[in-house]
Amino acid sequence: MNTNNYNKIIVIGGGYGGIKAVATLAKDKINQVTLIDKNAYHFMQTDVYELIANEKDFAKVSVDLFTYCSGFDGNVSFYKQEVCNIDFNNKKVITDTQRLSYDYLVIAVGARTKFVKSIKGLKEYAHGVKALHRAMYFKQKFEMSLFKKVQENGITCKPLSIVVAGAGLSGVEIAAQMASFAKDFYSSNNFLCRKLNIMLVSSSKQILKGMDDVLVKKSQKRLLDLGVVIKTQTRVVSLIKESVTLSSGEIIPMDFMIFAGGIEPNGLIYNLDLEKNERGFLTTNDALHVSRHKEVFAIGDCATLYNNGKFIAPTADVAEQMGELCSQNIMNLIYNKALKKHNIKSRGVLIALGRRYAVGKVVNFHLYGYFAYLMKKIIEKVYFMQLDRHSKKGCRKIFEE
Ligand SMILES: Cc1cc2nc3c(=O)[nH]c(=O)nc-3n(C[C@H](O)[C@H](O)[C@H](O)COP(=O)(O)OP(=O)(O)OC[C@H]3O[C@@H](n4cnc5c(N)ncnc54)[C@H](O)[C@@H]3O)c2cc1C
């Protein structure tokens, strides 16, 4: 414990893992928690599909971190700063503006889209969706492209062509959502130009690699029903403004491309002198702390997690479970108790596949259609409401001061 009789705990990153850690640690008034994020908001990446479908605006897929932190009982503060490095020996977090000392530290900085350098033109011509500004830019680009087609000359217009590279959870959801949005858009108006080609490109044998077979088949069928063209066992090798070249040699015309082909650790992780795996992600032990520093924990997408030797795919659900466990272990360190080993597994997956349709598997039960969609909506709503309640409370406090 700190000599001031409280514990200075810094959480870097207010994503799914970091927010959960903050909420759990704040329960004990002996903790003084500081959340640092380079952005002023928590971005709900799991709800991007609703942003694309115009069912939510950006305010409904984000939560203000300053008001959120102010909603606690005085023991949580927020700094909007970018962390550049960490001095582990002197226990200091180095941000773009200051150095902050800690007793315990949680690294929860997520990951970023891996714009693979070997794919020529990728960074220049493709869009990612892992950051809110990128997701918004892409959504506007999609709408603008539909609008441009409306202005073209009726039935002779060229189709709008969109390529989604990467057929994991996010690529599949985005392709389905765009196809379904366009379908609704065209059926609710009488514009003559109604040609949209969406192609989903997967380097694996199938989409949703590693997921349950039933989910893969159902998702594939839904995508085909929505008119999405699926190309498997091929990769994007280069892009220019108007086309994409695949490893099969095919050249696909495109108006724009979404790249959901993988993630990499973000800048801070590269700077840290900590153990990492071959892909550069942080490695932790079973209690989620990093090697050599028992007081430093790494959670969420920036860390790699194994359960009985099996790799656990990084998801919001897993990040939250890690956030909760690392906070419990910080409390165990504070109260001199044994650290708890993790037994984290995915609690389920729900994949949104266009308006009011989803597929999923929750605790070994398969769910399809409207019911799965409803379940996904309820989970998202409950999550948002919890954060929103704190944020509104924080807002009231700030304006009453
Ligand atoms: C389109 C899409 C759909 C998805 N759908 C699902 C789904 O349905 N279910 C599911 O479970 N998962 C889903 N995921 C995955 C899920 O969003 C991630 O696994 C999750 O966001 C990881 O949480 P995290 O806390 O590790 O990181 P993030 O949520 O990415 O948060 C990291 C935070 O760290 C901050 N940060 C980064 N670097 C710094 C720095 N140097 N200094 C300060 N702050 C920094 C960032 O601003 C950010 O706020 C989806 C992802 C995408 C892109």
The ligand as a Tripos MOL2 file, in Angstrom:
@<TRIPOS>MOLECULE
LIG
   53    58     1     0     0
SMALL
NO_CHARGES

@<TRIPOS>ATOM
      1 C1        -16.2400   -4.3570  -36.4390 C.3       1 LIG1
      2 C2        -15.9260   -5.1440  -35.1870 C.ar      1 LIG1
      3 C3        -16.8970   -5.9850  -34.6350 C.ar      1 LIG1
      4 C4        -16.6190   -6.7140  -33.4740 C.ar      1 LIG1
      5 N1        -17.6110   -7.4950  -32.9390 N.ar      1 LIG1
      6 C5        -17.3820   -8.1490  -31.7800 C.ar      1 LIG1
      7 C6        -18.4400   -8.8900  -31.1590 C.ar      1 LIG1
      8 O1        -19.5440   -8.9790  -31.6990 O.2       1 LIG1
      9 N2        -18.1910   -9.5060  -29.9770 N.ar      1 LIG1
     10 C7        -16.9600   -9.4050  -29.3500 C.ar      1 LIG1
     11 O2        -16.7910   -9.9500  -28.2290 O.2       1 LIG1
     12 N3        -15.9280   -8.7180  -29.9090 N.ar      1 LIG1
     13 C8        -16.1060   -8.0840  -31.1080 C.ar      1 LIG1
     14 N4        -15.0970   -7.3630  -31.6800 N.ar      1 LIG1
     15 C9        -13.7460   -7.3570  -31.0380 C.3       1 LIG1
     16 C10       -13.6900   -6.3710  -29.8730 C.3       1 LIG1
     17 O3        -14.1560   -5.0990  -30.2730 O.3       1 LIG1
     18 C11       -12.2630   -6.2660  -29.3140 C.3       1 LIG1
     19 O4        -11.8140   -7.5580  -28.9940 O.3       1 LIG1
     20 C12       -12.2710   -5.3740  -28.0660 C.3       1 LIG1
     21 O5        -12.5250   -4.0360  -28.4410 O.3       1 LIG1
     22 C13       -10.9450   -5.4560  -27.2910 C.3       1 LIG1
     23 O6        -11.0500   -4.6720  -26.1350 O.3       1 LIG1
     24 P1         -9.7560   -3.9680  -25.4940 P.3       1 LIG1
     25 O7        -10.1950   -3.3460  -24.2220 O.co2     1 LIG1
     26 O8         -8.6160   -4.9150  -25.4510 O.co2     1 LIG1
     27 O9         -9.3180   -2.8480  -26.5410 O.3       1 LIG1
     28 P2        -10.1460   -1.6320  -27.2200 P.3       1 LIG1
     29 O10       -11.6170   -1.7970  -27.0140 O.co2     1 LIG1
     30 O11        -9.6200   -1.5860  -28.5910 O.co2     1 LIG1
     31 O12        -9.6540   -0.3740  -26.3700 O.3       1 LIG1
     32 C14        -8.3170    0.0580  -26.3330 C.3       1 LIG1
     33 C15        -8.2860    1.4920  -25.8270 C.3       1 LIG1
     34 O13        -6.9260    1.8940  -25.6360 O.3       1 LIG1
     35 C16        -6.7410    3.2230  -26.1010 C.3       1 LIG1
     36 N5         -5.3200    3.3870  -26.4400 N.ar      1 LIG1
     37 C17        -4.6270    2.7350  -27.3960 C.ar      1 LIG1
     38 N6         -3.3280    3.1160  -27.3840 N.ar      1 LIG1
     39 C18        -3.2090    4.0470  -26.4060 C.ar      1 LIG1
     40 C19        -2.1160    4.8070  -25.8970 C.ar      1 LIG1
     41 N7         -0.8760    4.6960  -26.3780 N.pl3     1 LIG1
     42 N8         -2.3570    5.6920  -24.8790 N.ar      1 LIG1
     43 C20        -3.6090    5.8180  -24.3670 C.ar      1 LIG1
     44 N9         -4.6660    5.1060  -24.7990 N.ar      1 LIG1
     45 C21        -4.4730    4.2220  -25.8030 C.ar      1 LIG1
     46 C22        -7.6990    3.3220  -27.2940 C.3       1 LIG1
     47 O14        -8.0360    4.6770  -27.5630 O.3       1 LIG1
     48 C23        -8.8960    2.4950  -26.7950 C.3       1 LIG1
     49 O15        -9.8420    3.2990  -26.1310 O.3       1 LIG1
     50 C24       -15.3340   -6.6290  -32.8560 C.ar      1 LIG1
     51 C25       -14.3530   -5.7870  -33.4170 C.ar      1 LIG1
     52 C26       -14.6290   -5.0450  -34.5630 C.ar      1 LIG1
     53 C27       -13.5660   -4.1370  -35.1550 C.3       1 LIG1
@<TRIPOS>BOND
     1     1     2 1
     2     2     3 ar
     3     2    52 ar
     4     3     4 ar
     5     4     5 ar
     6     4    50 ar
     7     5     6 ar
     8     6     7 ar
     9     6    13 1
    10     7     8 2
    11     7     9 ar
    12     9    10 ar
    13    10    11 2
    14    10    12 ar
    15    12    13 ar
    16    13    14 ar
    17    14    15 1
    18    14    50 ar
    19    15    16 1
    20    16    17 1
    21    16    18 1
    22    18    19 1
    23    18    20 1
    24    20    21 1
    25    20    22 1
    26    22    23 1
    27    23    24 1
    28    24    25 2
    29    24    26 1
    30    24    27 1
    31    27    28 1
    32    28    29 2
    33    28    30 1
    34    28    31 1
    35    31    32 1
    36    32    33 1
    37    33    34 1
    38    33    48 1
    39    34    35 1
    40    35    36 1
    41    35    46 1
    42    36    37 ar
    43    36    45 ar
    44    37    38 ar
    45    38    39 ar
    46    39    40 ar
    47    39    45 ar
    48    40    41 1
    49    40    42 ar
    50    42    43 ar
    51    43    44 ar
    52    44    45 ar
    53    46    47 1
    54    46    48 1
    55    48    49 1
    56    50    51 ar
    57    51    52 ar
    58    52    53 1
@<TRIPOS>SUBSTRUCTURE
     1 LIG1         1 GROUP 0 **** ****
